[in-house]
Amino acid sequence: MLKVGLTGGIGAGKSEVSRLLASYGAVVVDADKIAREVVEPGSPGLAAVVAEFGTEILTPDGALDRPGLGSIVFADPARLQALNAIVHPLVGRRSAELEGAAGPDDIVIHDVPLLTENALAELYDLVVVVDASPATQLDRLVRLRGMDEGEARSRMAAQATREQRLAIADVVLDNDGPLEALEPQVKRVWQQLRDRLAP
């Protein structure tokens, strides 16, 4: 088994790389997806978040109001830390379960947005960073995700810097250009990973 950490700043295109790798046969363990699962209605995770932040972070039907919670935690580092202290251990346990279900010949891609921030690089055989300039990230967040510029900037500011991410990278995928330029790079990296796994 080859364990690969995949990360990149918000709007850098990490999800697209993750999707491509899955289409080639990688086992993808998506930390963001798991983070949503562990706070689903009725879960111990959601109960812990409500205990910390109050019922105002729930929608009328009892689900987590993610945008509402986001506006609280991304404006206050201490509140973000409190949320992470609840969610991260739950995500870590579930990620370990999913990895444990993979076979010895599998390439397991851990898609982890906060890999750099949480100093997780040592957990993987290598780290792939999807890189885009802050200007490109901002443009994608505003144009493609419909965020207002202030919110986009605060989300970016809550993450590691580009330099911090690049410092832990074993492989860098340049996604500053069009999507068509990304796929050939991902294919090359996939072949390198297969070669590394081969006896």
C-alpha positions as a printed Julia matrix, in Angstrom:
199×3 Matrix{Float64}:
   0.0    0.0     0.0
   1.16   3.49   -0.81
  -0.22   6.29    1.4
  -0.34   9.68   -0.28
  -1.35  12.97    1.32
  -3.1   15.33   -1.13
  -3.59  18.95   -0.19
  -3.94  22.46   -1.59
  -5.43  25.79   -0.65
  -9.13  26.51   -1.08
  -9.83  27.08   -4.77
  -6.55  25.5    -5.89
  -8.27  22.54   -7.56
  -7.52  19.73   -5.12
 -11.0   18.21   -5.55
 -10.47  17.92   -9.3
  -7.13  16.14   -8.75
  -8.81  13.84   -6.23
 -11.57  13.04   -8.75
  -9.04  12.25  -11.49
  -6.97   9.99   -9.21
 -10.13   8.11   -8.17
 -10.98   7.61  -11.86
  -7.53   6.01  -12.39
  -8.14   3.55   -9.54
  -6.93   5.27   -6.39
  -8.72   4.67   -3.09
  -9.64   8.21   -2.02
 -10.19   9.02    1.64
 -11.79  12.49    1.54
 -11.4   14.33    4.85
 -13.97  17.01    3.9
 -16.57  14.39    3.03
 -15.88  12.53    6.28
 -16.06  15.82    8.2
 -19.64  16.22    6.89
 -20.52  12.6     7.75
 -19.37  12.87   11.38
 -21.73  15.81   12.07
 -24.83  14.4    10.39
 -28.12  14.72   12.32
 -28.24  12.26   15.2
 -24.46  11.8    15.34
 -22.36  12.23   18.51
 -20.26  14.7    16.49
 -23.19  17.02   15.86
 -24.24  16.79   19.52
 -20.71  17.87   20.54
 -20.72  20.8    18.08
 -24.13  21.96   19.36
 -22.88  21.68   22.97
 -19.96  23.97   22.05
 -21.69  26.47   19.73
 -25.38  26.38   20.68
 -28.53  25.44   18.78
 -28.31  28.56   16.57
 -25.87  26.64   14.34
 -28.67  24.23   13.36
 -31.06  24.55   10.43
 -34.81  24.3    11.14
 -34.71  20.59   10.26
 -31.91  19.87   12.76
 -28.95  19.65   10.37
 -25.74  21.63   10.78
 -25.95  25.11    9.25
 -22.51  24.91    7.64
 -22.45  28.48    6.2
 -23.64  29.86    9.56
 -20.99  27.95   11.48
 -18.38  28.91    8.88
 -19.1   32.6     9.35
 -18.46  32.17   13.1
 -15.28  30.09   12.99
 -13.52  31.75   10.05
 -13.84  35.12   11.79
 -12.38  33.86   15.1
  -9.32  31.59   15.31
 -10.22  30.44   18.85
 -13.67  29.28   17.71
 -12.12  27.52   14.71
  -9.74  25.74   17.08
 -12.69  24.65   19.26
 -14.5   23.21   16.23
 -11.38  21.43   14.99
 -10.83  19.88   18.44
 -14.24  18.2    18.09
 -14.21  17.24   14.41
 -10.58  16.3    13.71
 -10.34  13.26   16.03
 -13.61  11.9    14.56
 -12.31  12.4    11.03
  -8.98  10.78   11.95
 -10.68   7.65   13.29
 -12.94   7.26   10.25
 -10.03   7.89    7.85
  -8.02   5.14    9.56
 -10.97   2.73    9.18
 -11.25   3.46    5.44
  -7.5    3.12    4.92
  -7.56  -0.18    6.82
 -10.11  -1.53    4.34
  -7.76  -0.93    1.37
  -5.63  -3.73   -0.08
  -1.83  -4.12   -0.09
  -1.6   -3.1    -3.78
  -3.8   -0.02   -3.42
  -2.72   3.57   -3.66
  -4.61   5.39   -0.91
  -5.03   9.12   -1.48
  -5.81  11.03    1.71
  -7.5   14.21    0.46
  -6.81  16.54    3.42
  -7.38  20.31    3.08
  -5.62  21.1     6.4
  -2.7   18.68    6.01
  -0.13  21.49    6.3
  -1.89  23.32    9.14
  -2.15  20.16   11.25
   1.44  18.99   10.52
   0.27  15.65    9.08
   2.92  15.2     6.35
   4.77  12.53    8.37
   1.73  10.23    8.16
   2.18   9.68    4.42
   4.73   8.07    2.11
   4.64  11.27    0.09
   2.7   14.53   -0.13
   1.18  15.97   -3.32
   0.35  19.68   -3.26
  -2.04  21.24   -5.79
  -0.71  24.75   -6.26
  -2.34  27.91   -7.6
  -1.51  31.55   -7.02
  -3.59  33.43   -4.42
  -4.99  35.59   -7.25
  -6.22  32.47   -9.08
  -7.69  31.02   -5.86
  -9.54  34.27   -5.14
 -10.87  34.48   -8.69
 -12.19  30.89   -8.57
 -13.85  31.35   -5.17
 -15.63  34.52   -6.26
 -16.42  33.53   -9.86
 -17.1   29.8    -9.54
 -18.3   29.39   -5.95
 -20.14  32.69   -5.64
 -18.36  33.82   -2.47
 -18.06  37.51   -1.83
 -14.47  38.7    -1.89
 -14.25  39.37    1.85
 -15.41  35.86    2.75
 -13.06  34.32    0.18
 -10.1   36.27    1.58
 -10.92  35.26    5.19
 -11.15  31.56    4.16
  -7.78  31.82    2.44
  -6.25  33.65    5.41
  -7.41  30.87    7.78
  -5.29  28.35    5.85
  -1.54  27.81    5.57
   0.36  30.06    3.19
   1.34  28.91   -0.27
   4.98  28.81    0.88
   4.14  26.6     3.88
   2.33  24.11    1.64
   5.12  24.01   -0.94
   7.68  23.41    1.83
   6.13  20.0     2.64
   5.49  18.93   -0.97
   7.16  15.89   -2.51
   5.21  16.52   -5.73
   3.69  19.83   -6.89
   0.85  19.99   -9.42
   0.62  23.43  -11.03
  -3.04  24.35  -11.4
  -2.7   28.03  -12.13
  -3.88  27.53  -15.71
  -6.85  25.9   -17.43
  -8.2   22.51  -16.38
  -6.89  20.89  -19.57
  -3.32  21.56  -18.4
  -3.95  19.72  -15.12
  -4.96  16.26  -16.33
  -1.66  15.36  -18.09
   0.2   16.29  -14.89
  -2.09  14.11  -12.75
  -1.66  11.19  -15.19
   2.14  11.5   -14.89
   1.96  11.53  -11.09
  -0.35   8.49  -11.11
   2.2    6.59  -13.21
   4.98   7.6   -10.78
   2.89   6.33   -7.87
   2.22   3.0    -9.65
   5.94   2.66  -10.39
   6.81   3.35   -6.78
   4.36   0.7    -5.58
   5.6   -1.93   -8.05
   8.05  -4.48   -6.56
